[in-house]
Amino acid sequence: MDWSSSYVRIGAVSLLSVGSVWAYRQFFAVQGRNRGCFRTLKAQPNRSLAYREDVMEGSAYASLSTGETHYYLLGPQNGEKLVFFQGMSSVNALLLPVLRQLVDNGYRVLIYDYYGRGYSDAPRVPYNESLYVTQGRELVEHIGWSKFQVLGFSLGGAIATSFASQYPEKVTRLALAAPAGLMESLALPAKIARLPVIGDLFAQSVAPFILFYMMYRGSLHLHKAPELELWRSVSFDQVFKHPGFMAAYHSTLVHFPFTGLAARYEKLGALGLPVLLLWGTNDRVVPYRLHQRVMQLVPQATFVSIPNTAHELFYESLDQVARPLLEYLQASRSQ
């Protein structure tokens, strides 16, 4: 090997730098069962965060088996109960538009920060299907809900499907928006993140910049959304300030079955539970064509195609999404 080559020297220095960052975060950063969250940062002086606990009413905490979970209960206390499983990188503040629609139509909505997001703890555990489903189950038991409707978006759609297939006695109706779990393959950054050692280095060095760039680029077409600046500010805080977010995100890429939930969807189909499926025709994150696979496995589902809409359908086309969603959810009132 010609070590006099400038390219080789640059590559070696870059690898050493990346390795140093990873080693510092792994061995010299504060260790413990919980990596920390926005609560950790809020306790520090001169820390400003875009996502505040009081951004919505009904903020509360639940001590669950794997850590503290931050959640909101929104809407009238006697309203129809609905649990919202959100996307992989979202926090509650970024879903204000659709939450307002649900609350204004009389729903009592439970939405919460997944582990490793927002103000919930970031435990040092594998972020797999079991962790996400168990967090949801323990939380609804904590607040005393036994039956409710469920709405799941993206990763949350996969979690909602797993939850409903495992606890069908709790779910009366299920709405899925661009749900994950049936991906044919993962994007290149996700494949790199799954590689031994290299994936850890990647997640702790280059990946945050790639992820934020993807978030920012995905928000460029959302110029009409009133919460757009909040979206970008919260996304920045999550990626670059949150002490547990990137580790949780990386662990989810490694351990969650993004391509392996066919059996859960098939079980959902066999149960005959009412299902609404919403998908944007321009979705490239969870490709639109996958709606065909969902319909094969869940034949009782009602499918609604949202034209000229990408993955963030609750922002890009809220009006087109809200109408069929509310009609579907409200159909239970006449039964």
C-alpha positions in Angstrom: 0.0 0.0 0.0 1.4 3.4 -1.0 1.1 5.4 2.2 2.5 8.5 0.4 -0.8 8.8 -1.4 -2.7 11.8 -0.2 -6.0 10.0 -0.7 -4.9 7.1 1.6 -3.6 9.6 4.2 -6.9 11.5 4.1 -8.9 8.2 4.4 -6.8 7.0 7.3 -7.1 10.3 9.2 -10.9 10.3 8.5 -11.3 6.8 9.8 -9.2 7.6 12.9 -11.4 10.7 13.6 -14.6 8.7 13.2 -13.2 6.0 15.4 -12.2 8.5 18.1 -15.7 10.0 18.1 -17.2 6.6 18.5 -14.8 5.5 21.2 -15.4 8.7 23.2 -19.2 8.3 23.0 -19.0 4.6 23.9 -16.4 4.7 26.7 -16.0 8.2 28.0 -19.5 9.6 27.8 -21.8 9.2 30.8 -22.8 5.6 31.1 -25.9 4.1 32.7 -29.1 2.4 32.0 -30.6 5.5 30.4 -28.7 7.6 27.9 -30.8 10.7 28.7 -33.4 12.7 27.0 -34.7 16.3 26.6 -35.4 16.3 30.4 -31.7 15.8 30.9 -31.0 18.9 28.7 -33.7 21.0 30.2 -32.1 20.7 33.6 -28.9 22.2 32.3 -28.5 26.1 32.4 -28.8 28.1 29.2 -30.3 25.2 27.2 -33.0 26.1 24.8 -35.2 23.5 23.2 -37.8 23.9 20.4 -39.9 21.0 21.7 -41.4 22.0 25.1 -43.4 19.8 27.4 -46.2 22.3 27.5 -46.5 22.6 23.7 -49.8 20.8 24.1 -52.1 20.3 27.1 -52.2 17.1 29.1 -48.5 16.5 29.4 -47.7 13.7 31.9 -45.3 10.8 32.6 -45.6 7.1 33.3 -43.0 4.9 34.9 -43.0 1.8 32.8 -40.9 -1.4 33.0 -38.2 0.0 30.7 -38.2 3.7 31.6 -40.1 6.9 32.0 -42.5 7.6 29.1 -43.7 11.1 28.3 -47.2 11.4 26.9 -50.2 13.7 26.2 -53.9 13.1 26.7 -55.7 15.5 24.4 -59.4 16.3 23.9 -62.6 15.9 25.9 -62.4 13.4 28.8 -65.5 11.6 27.6 -64.4 11.6 24.0 -63.9 8.4 21.9 -60.5 7.0 22.8 -57.8 6.9 20.1 -54.1 5.8 20.4 -51.7 7.4 17.9 -48.5 5.6 17.1 -46.3 8.1 15.3 -43.4 7.8 12.9 -39.8 6.8 13.6 -38.2 10.2 14.0 -41.3 12.2 15.0 -42.1 13.9 18.3 -45.6 14.9 19.3 -45.2 18.6 18.5 -44.7 17.8 14.8 -48.2 16.3 14.6 -50.1 19.3 15.8 -52.2 19.7 12.6 -53.7 16.2 12.6 -54.1 16.2 16.4 -56.2 19.4 16.2 -58.4 17.7 13.7 -59.0 14.7 15.9 -59.6 16.7 19.0 -61.9 19.1 17.3 -64.0 16.1 16.2 -64.4 14.9 19.8 -61.6 12.3 20.2 -59.7 11.7 23.4 -56.2 11.1 21.9 -53.2 9.5 23.5 -49.9 10.2 21.9 -46.5 9.8 23.4 -42.7 10.0 22.9 -41.2 6.6 22.0 -38.2 5.6 24.0 -35.2 7.6 22.8 -37.3 10.5 21.5 -38.4 13.7 23.1 -38.8 13.6 26.9 -39.1 9.8 27.2 -36.1 7.9 28.6 -33.6 6.4 26.1 -32.8 3.0 27.7 -29.8 1.0 26.6 -31.7 -2.0 25.1 -32.5 -3.3 21.6 -35.1 -1.1 20.0 -37.1 -4.0 18.5 -40.7 -4.9 17.9 -41.2 -6.1 21.5 -39.9 -2.9 23.0 -42.2 -0.6 21.0 -45.3 -2.8 21.5 -44.7 -3.3 25.2 -44.3 0.4 25.7 -47.6 1.0 24.1 -49.4 -1.8 26.0 -48.0 -0.7 29.4 -48.9 2.9 28.7 -52.6 2.2 27.9 -52.8 0.0 31.0 -51.3 2.8 33.0 -54.0 5.3 32.0 -56.7 2.7 32.4 -57.9 2.2 28.8 -59.2 -1.2 27.8 -60.7 -0.6 24.4 -59.9 2.1 21.8 -59.3 2.9 18.2 -55.7 3.0 16.8 -54.0 5.2 14.2 -50.5 4.4 13.1 -48.1 6.2 10.7 -45.0 4.8 9.1 -43.0 3.0 11.8 -46.1 3.6 14.0 -48.2 1.7 11.4 -46.0 -1.3 11.9 -46.2 -1.0 15.7 -50.0 -0.5 15.5 -50.3 -3.7 13.3 -48.2 -5.7 15.8 -50.1 -4.3 18.7 -53.5 -5.1 17.1 -52.5 -8.6 16.1 -51.2 -9.4 19.6 -54.0 -7.6 21.6 -57.1 -7.6 19.3 -59.4 -7.4 22.3 -58.2 -3.9 23.0 -58.6 -2.5 19.4 -62.0 -1.6 17.9 -60.8 -0.1 14.6 -57.4 0.4 13.0 -56.2 3.1 10.6 -52.8 2.8 9.0 -51.0 5.5 7.1 -48.0 4.4 4.9 -47.2 1.6 7.4 -43.8 0.0 7.6 -43.0 -3.7 8.1 -43.3 -5.0 4.5 -40.3 -3.2 2.9 -38.7 -5.2 0.1 -35.3 -3.8 1.1 -33.7 -1.1 3.2 -32.1 2.1 1.9 -28.3 2.2 1.7 -27.8 4.2 4.9 -29.9 1.6 6.8 -27.9 -1.2 5.3 -24.7 0.4 6.4 -26.1 1.0 9.9 -26.7 -2.7 10.2 -23.0 -3.7 9.6 -21.0 -4.8 12.6 -18.6 -2.2 14.0 -18.9 -0.1 10.8 -22.6 0.5 11.5 -21.7 1.8 15.0 -19.1 4.2 13.6 -21.5 5.4 10.9 -24.3 6.0 13.4 -22.2 8.1 15.7 -20.5 10.2 13.1 -21.8 10.6 9.6 -25.4 9.4 10.0 -26.7 12.4 12.0 -25.8 14.7 9.2 -27.4 12.4 6.6 -30.5 12.0 8.7 -31.0 15.7 9.2 -30.4 16.4 5.6 -33.0 13.9 4.6 -35.5 15.5 7.1 -34.7 19.0 5.8 -35.0 18.0 2.2 -38.3 16.2 2.9 -39.7 19.4 4.5 -38.9 21.7 1.5 -42.3 21.0 -0.1 -44.2 21.7 3.1 -43.9 25.5 2.9 -47.6 25.9 3.6 -47.5 24.1 6.9 -47.7 26.6 9.8 -45.5 24.3 12.0 -42.7 24.1 9.4 -40.2 26.0 11.4 -41.0 24.1 14.5 -40.6 20.9 12.5 -37.0 21.9 11.4 -36.0 23.2 14.9 -37.3 20.1 16.7 -35.7 17.8 14.1 -32.3 19.6 14.6 -32.6 19.3 18.4 -33.5 15.6 18.2 -30.6 14.7 15.9 -27.8 16.9 17.3 -28.8 17.7 21.0 -30.8 14.7 22.3 -28.4 12.4 24.1 -30.2 9.2 23.3 -31.9 9.8 19.9 -29.2 8.6 17.5 -28.5 5.5 19.5 -32.2 4.7 19.6 -32.6 5.5 15.9 -29.6 3.3 15.0 -30.8 0.4 17.2 -34.3 0.6 15.6 -32.7 0.3 12.1 -30.8 -2.7 13.3 -33.4 -4.6 15.4 -36.9 -3.6 14.1 -38.3 -6.0 11.4 -38.9 -3.4 8.7 -39.0 -6.2 6.1 -40.4 -9.0 8.3 -43.9 -8.3 9.6 -45.9 -10.2 7.0 -47.1 -12.6 9.7 -48.5 -9.8 11.8 -50.4 -8.3 8.8 -51.7 -11.8 7.9 -52.9 -12.3 11.5 -54.6 -8.9 11.2 -56.4 -10.1 8.1 -57.5 -13.3 9.8 -58.9 -11.4 12.7 -61.3 -9.4 10.4 -60.7 -6.2 12.4 -61.8 -3.1 10.5 -58.8 -1.5 8.8 -58.3 1.8 6.8 -55.2 2.1 4.7 -54.0 5.5 3.6 -51.0 6.0 1.2 -49.5 8.9 -0.8 -48.9 8.1 -4.4 -45.5 9.8 -4.4 -44.2 8.0 -1.2 -40.6 6.8 -1.7 -39.8 6.2 2.0 -42.4 3.4 2.4 -43.1 2.9 -1.3 -46.7 3.4 -2.5 -46.7 0.0 -4.3 -46.6 -1.8 -1.0 -50.2 -1.0 -0.5 -50.9 -3.9 -2.8 -49.1 -6.3 -0.4 -51.0 -5.0 2.6 -54.3 -5.5 0.8 -53.3 -9.1 -0.1 -52.6 -9.8 3.6 -55.5 -7.7 5.0 -58.3 -8.1 2.4 -61.0 -6.5 4.6 -59.0 -3.2 4.6 -60.4 -0.1 2.9 -57.8 1.5 0.8 -57.6 5.3 0.1 -55.0 6.6 -2.3 -53.8 10.2 -1.6 -52.7 11.6 -5.0 -49.6 13.7 -5.5 -48.5 13.2 -1.9 -45.2 11.9 -0.5 -44.5 10.2 2.8 -45.4 13.1 5.2 -49.1 12.9 4.2 -50.4 14.4 7.4 -48.6 17.6 6.5 -48.5 17.7 2.7 -52.2 16.7 2.2 -53.9 17.0 5.6 -57.3 17.9 4.1 -57.3 14.9 1.7 -56.2 12.6 4.6 -58.5 14.0 7.3 -61.8 13.5 5.4 -61.6 9.7 4.8 -59.9 9.2 8.2 -62.6 10.9 10.2 -65.3 9.3 8.1 -63.8 5.9 8.9 -63.3 6.6 12.6 -66.7 8.1 13.1 -68.4 5.1 11.4 -68.1 3.4 14.8 -70.5 5.9 16.3 -73.4 4.6 14.2 -72.7 1.0 15.0 
